Amino acid sequence: QVQIVESGGGSVQAGGSLRLSCAASGVTYTINCMGWFRQAPGKEREPVAYIYTRGEGTYPGYDDSVEGRFTISRDNVGNTLYLQMNSLRPEDTAMYYCAARLGLSTSCSTIATMYNTWGQGTQVTVSS
């Protein structure tokens, strides 16, 4: 059974940094489409970033709200995903979810319906 577990959330002041991690277990192949999403209280879930692995290359994509501040990366040996978050803002406060699209993907994006396996989330709180 595939499990996704996020870690690394916490509380920081505006301008600070956090690094989120996501470990997918129970999979014997490289998941080539993984992403991060977030949901703030009273708001809908929104995309943050995705990363597509094809051959030797990895291809990230970001939502405009985090472009230039957040960096998504992965461990190419295992199915571990990271999100380096710099210059954090109070509006980044949310529960952050890691998601994976199991099976071989021929594309990847921040469309939530592409993903079929989700973690439980890790809370990020940014104070002003």
C-alpha positions as CSV (number, residue, x, y, z in Angstrom):
1,Q,0.0,0.0,0.0
2,V,1.4,3.4,-1.0
3,Q,1.8,5.9,1.8
4,I,2.8,9.5,1.6
5,V,4.1,11.3,4.7
6,E,5.0,15.0,4.8
7,S,7.3,16.6,7.3
8,G,9.1,19.9,8.0
9,G,6.3,22.2,8.6
10,G,6.4,24.8,11.5
11,S,6.0,28.4,12.5
12,V,8.3,31.1,11.1
13,Q,8.3,34.9,10.9
14,A,7.8,36.6,7.6
15,G,10.9,36.5,5.5
16,G,12.0,33.2,7.0
17,S,12.5,29.8,5.3
18,L,11.3,26.3,5.7
19,R,12.0,23.1,3.9
20,L,9.2,20.5,3.5
21,S,9.9,16.9,2.8
22,C,7.6,14.2,1.5
23,A,8.4,10.5,1.5
24,A,6.4,8.0,-0.6
25,S,6.7,4.4,0.5
26,G,5.3,1.1,-0.8
27,V,6.3,1.9,-4.4
28,T,8.9,-0.1,-6.3
29,Y,9.3,2.3,-9.2
30,T,10.1,6.0,-9.6
31,I,6.9,8.1,-9.4
32,N,7.5,10.6,-12.2
33,C,4.9,13.1,-11.3
34,M,4.7,14.6,-7.8
35,G,3.5,17.9,-6.5
36,W,2.8,20.2,-3.6
37,F,-0.6,21.8,-2.9
38,R,-1.8,23.9,0.0
39,Q,-5.0,24.8,1.7
40,A,-5.6,27.7,4.0
41,P,-8.6,27.8,6.4
42,G,-11.7,28.8,4.7
43,K,-10.1,28.6,1.3
44,E,-10.0,26.1,-1.5
45,R,-6.9,23.9,-2.1
46,E,-4.5,25.6,-4.5
47,P,-1.5,24.3,-6.4
48,V,2.0,25.2,-5.3
49,A,4.5,23.3,-7.5
50,Y,5.0,20.1,-9.4
51,I,8.0,18.2,-10.7
52,Y,8.1,15.8,-13.7
53,T,10.8,13.3,-14.1
54,R,11.5,12.0,-17.5
55,G,14.7,10.1,-18.3
56,E,17.6,11.8,-16.7
57,G,15.8,15.2,-16.4
58,T,13.5,16.8,-13.9
59,Y,11.1,19.5,-15.0
60,P,9.6,21.7,-12.3
61,G,6.6,24.1,-12.5
62,Y,5.3,26.7,-10.1
63,D,2.2,28.6,-9.3
64,D,2.8,32.3,-9.9
65,S,2.3,33.1,-6.2
66,V,5.4,31.2,-5.3
67,E,7.6,31.5,-8.4
68,G,11.1,32.8,-7.4
69,R,10.6,32.0,-3.7
70,F,9.9,28.3,-3.6
71,T,12.0,25.5,-5.1
72,I,10.7,22.0,-5.7
73,S,13.2,19.1,-6.0
74,R,13.3,15.4,-5.5
75,D,15.6,12.5,-4.7
76,N,16.0,10.7,-8.0
77,V,17.0,7.4,-6.2
78,G,13.9,7.3,-4.0
79,N,10.5,8.9,-4.1
80,T,11.3,11.7,-1.8
81,L,10.1,15.2,-2.6
82,Y,11.2,18.5,-1.2
83,L,9.9,22.0,-1.1
84,Q,12.4,24.8,-0.2
85,M,10.4,27.8,0.8
86,N,12.2,31.1,1.1
87,S,11.0,34.7,1.7
88,L,7.9,33.3,3.4
89,R,4.8,35.6,3.7
90,P,1.8,35.5,6.0
91,E,-0.3,34.5,3.0
92,D,1.8,31.3,2.6
93,T,0.2,30.1,5.9
94,A,-1.7,26.9,5.1
95,M,-1.7,23.1,5.4
96,Y,0.7,21.8,2.7
97,Y,0.0,18.5,1.0
98,C,2.2,16.3,-1.0
99,A,0.6,14.4,-3.9
100,A,1.7,11.7,-6.3
101,R,0.4,10.4,-9.6
102,L,1.0,6.7,-9.4
103,G,1.8,4.8,-12.6
104,L,3.8,6.0,-15.5
105,S,2.9,9.6,-16.3
106,T,3.4,11.1,-19.8
107,S,2.7,14.6,-18.4
108,C,2.5,16.5,-15.1
109,S,1.1,19.7,-13.9
110,T,-0.6,21.4,-10.9
111,I,-4.0,20.1,-11.8
112,A,-5.1,18.4,-8.7
113,T,-7.2,15.8,-10.4
114,M,-4.1,14.3,-12.0
115,Y,-3.0,13.1,-8.6
116,N,-4.3,9.9,-7.1
117,T,-2.4,9.6,-3.8
118,W,-2.2,12.3,-1.1
119,G,-0.5,12.8,2.2
120,Q,-2.1,14.0,5.4
121,G,-0.4,17.4,5.2
122,T,2.0,19.5,7.3
123,Q,1.1,22.9,8.7
124,V,3.1,26.0,7.8
125,T,2.4,29.2,9.7
126,V,4.0,32.5,8.9
127,S,3.6,35.4,11.2
128,S,4.1,39.0,10.3
